[in-house]
Amino acid sequence: MKIHSYVVVELKKGLSETCYRFFSILGNPTRLAALEALTERPMNVSQLAESLGQEQSMISHNLRPLVRCRFVEVERRGKERFYRVNHDTVDSLFKIVEMHAENYCPTGGRCQERDG
């Protein structure tokens, strides 16, 4: 019985760490804006930087973890790299967030007030 409890705790701990890393990648406004922009169409870094009003180096820096964790995929077209969102994951995440904000956030999704 103790073995079973230990296994459950280990699974939960592993999931907690996975969730932490998952949401840490997404917990950046520039990365979220990039994901949202890329849901419309694939773009290269210059196009994405222009659409977000950010420096190209800032966008490149923030694309790296999104690519590493496969929220974004890269396609080479000649010398250019085009980034496209992983619709399987990102579309589902955005739908869940939208549904939660509409149904459960009394402030309409602006649940940013801190306790205490």
matplotlib code that plots the C-alpha trace (Angstrom):
import matplotlib.pyplot as plt

x = [0.0, 2.9, 4.4, 1.2, 1.1, 4.7, 4.1, 1.1, 3.2, 6.0, 3.6, 2.1, 5.5, 6.5, 3.4, 3.8, 7.3, 6.1, 3.2, 5.6, 7.9, 5.0, 3.4, 6.7, 7.3, 3.8, 4.0, 5.7, 3.6, 5.9, 5.7, 1.9, 1.6, 3.8, 1.6, -1.5, -0.1, 1.1, -2.3, -3.3, -0.5, 3.1, 5.6, 9.4, 11.0, 10.9, 7.2, 6.5, 8.5, 6.7, 3.3, 4.1, 6.0, 9.0, 12.7, 13.7, 16.2, 13.6, 11.3, 14.1, 15.0, 11.4, 10.8, 13.6, 11.8, 8.6, 10.4, 12.2, 9.0, 7.2, 4.6, 6.0, 7.4, 10.0, 10.0, 12.9, 12.0, 15.2, 17.3, 14.4, 12.8, 9.1, 7.5, 4.0, 2.0, 1.4, -2.3, -2.9, -1.7, -2.1, -5.6, -6.8, -5.0, -6.5, -10.0, -9.6, -8.4, -11.2, -13.8, -12.5, -12.4, -15.9, -17.4, -15.4, -13.6, -15.9, -13.8, -14.1, -10.7, -8.9, -8.2, -4.9, -5.6, -3.3, -4.5, -3.3]
y = [0.0, 2.4, 1.5, 2.5, 5.9, 6.5, 5.9, 8.2, 11.0, 10.5, 10.8, 13.9, 15.4, 14.6, 16.1, 19.2, 19.8, 19.2, 21.7, 24.2, 24.0, 24.0, 27.1, 28.9, 28.8, 30.3, 32.8, 35.4, 38.1, 38.2, 34.5, 34.5, 37.4, 35.4, 32.3, 34.4, 36.0, 32.7, 31.2, 33.4, 32.4, 31.2, 34.1, 34.7, 36.5, 39.9, 39.6, 38.5, 41.3, 43.8, 42.5, 42.6, 46.0, 44.4, 44.1, 41.2, 40.0, 40.0, 37.9, 35.4, 35.1, 34.3, 31.9, 29.6, 28.1, 27.9, 25.9, 23.8, 22.8, 22.4, 25.0, 26.4, 24.5, 25.8, 25.4, 26.4, 28.1, 28.9, 30.9, 31.9, 30.2, 30.4, 29.7, 28.2, 27.4, 23.8, 24.0, 20.7, 22.1, 25.9, 26.0, 23.7, 25.8, 29.0, 27.5, 26.3, 29.7, 31.5, 29.1, 29.5, 33.2, 33.4, 30.9, 31.3, 34.6, 37.2, 39.9, 38.6, 37.0, 39.8, 37.7, 39.5, 40.9, 39.4, 38.1, 39.8]
z = [0.0, 0.8, -2.6, -4.3, -2.5, -3.4, -7.1, -7.0, -5.3, -7.8, -10.8, -9.3, -8.7, -12.3, -13.6, -11.5, -12.9, -16.4, -15.9, -14.4, -17.4, -19.9, -18.4, -17.8, -21.5, -22.1, -19.2, -21.3, -23.1, -26.1, -26.6, -26.2, -28.7, -31.2, -30.8, -31.3, -34.5, -35.8, -35.5, -38.4, -40.8, -40.9, -40.8, -40.8, -38.0, -39.8, -40.5, -36.9, -35.5, -37.6, -36.8, -33.0, -33.1, -31.5, -32.4, -34.5, -31.9, -29.2, -31.4, -32.2, -28.6, -27.6, -30.5, -29.4, -26.4, -28.4, -31.0, -28.5, -26.8, -30.1, -29.7, -32.9, -35.9, -38.3, -42.1, -44.3, -47.5, -49.3, -47.0, -44.8, -41.8, -41.5, -38.2, -37.8, -34.7, -33.7, -34.1, -32.4, -29.1, -29.3, -30.6, -27.8, -25.2, -26.4, -26.5, -22.9, -21.7, -23.5, -22.1, -18.6, -18.9, -20.2, -17.7, -14.5, -14.3, -12.7, -14.2, -17.8, -17.9, -16.1, -13.0, -12.3, -8.8, -6.2, -2.9, 0.3]

ax = plt.figure().add_subplot(projection="3d")
ax.plot(x, y, z, "-o")
ax.set_aspect("equal")
plt.show()
